[in-house]
Amino acid sequence: MDEQIRAAKQGFEQSFASGDFYNRQTQDEQHLQQILALLPLRRGMRILDLGTGTGYLAFPIAEMHPDLTVTGLDIVEKALDGNREKAAQMQLSNLRFVTYDGTRFPFADGSFDLVISRYALHHFPDIRGSIAEISRVLTEDGCFFLSDPAPNDGDPERFVDAFMQMKQDGHIRFYSHAEWDALCGGQQMQRIGGFESKIRFPRKYSAAYDALLERYPDEVTESYEIQRSGDEILITERVNNLLYQKK
């Protein structure tokens, strides 16, 4: 397993085990409802939730739509074990969870009508390879939805990536909507919808963050609304929510 993938796996196993703090970092009911409203769900659809984690998207989709099937795919094993127990308790026979090595998806070509991914793709070290895999497992007219934070326009040196890499959980890079268009366009996927949202993201504070902030212009760091609050440091990030269709 790639060293960056291994770091992401270890980091997320720890984050998922932390429970409430991780949930406060990522859960947002309004955002969830916006995503569900955008997804082109239809009867009999086969859905892949890439980087499913604790099944934040997979569970509500499977529960609300028993006539379609959902597969959650991730590198984290312990979290998926917990997901399987939860799915069994909820009697969700249309939901399954699969682990993989973080590179090639363990599915045949054209296995899914829709691939979805939320807050995961910035951890993928070979993003072009992963987008190619998404295209491969999609049907000819299948769709791909991604939700992932983006750099601010005035951050060419990518302070935000340096900030996120402080946690050492395998963060690679945030991408602009133009970069996503280029990546997906290279795999014959065209953007057909989307919206922008925000996430206010807390991290455990350490003095190393102060040293990092000093390396970048104030106008850059201030654009992310950096704030110290007790033993936490918070950052506000724009989020790309983009829907593509394979052409």
C-alpha positions, 0 to 999 in steps of 0.5 A: 500500500502506498505510504500516503494511502497508509497515512490516510488509512491510519488517520481516518481510523483514528478520526472515526474512533474519536466519534463526536469530534469527527462528527462535528467536523464533517456533519451538516444536515443542510449540506446533506439535504442539498446533496440528496436533492441534487443526486439523479436517483432513480429506481434500480440504480446501482450507486458507489459511495467512494471514500464512504467512511462512516457511510454519511451518504450511503446510509440515508440513500439506502434507507430512503431508497430501498429499490436501489443498491448502494456500495460503500468503498473505502480503505478503512477496515474498522469503520466498515466493520462498524458500518456493516453491523449498523446496516444489519441492525437497520435491516438495509439489505440494499447496502454493502461495504467493501474495502480496497487498496486505495488504487484500483476499484475491485469492480468490473467495467460499467458496474455503477450508474452513479458514483458519489464521493464526499470529503474524500478525494483530496486524500487520493495521491493519484487523482487522475488514476482515481478519476479514470477508475470512476469513469471505468466503473460507470455505465456509458451515461452514468453520473459522478458527484463529488463534494470536496473543499476548494482553495480560495481564489487568492491562495496561489501558494496553497496555504490551505493545503499546508494547513490541512497537511498539519494533521498528517492524515494523508491530505494531498490537495484541494482542487478548484472547479476548473481543475475538476472540470479538466480532470473529469473532462479528460475522462469524457465526463461533462459537468451538468450541475452543482452548487457551492457550500462552506465548511467550518472545520475545527482542528486540535490547536498546536503552536505549529499552526502559529508558525505556519500562519506567519509564513503566508500573507495576512490577506490569504490567511484572513480569507479562510477566517482562521480563528483560535478557540480554546484548544481548537483552531478553526478554518472556513473552506469553500466546498465544490459540489459538482455533478458530472455525466459520462458522455 
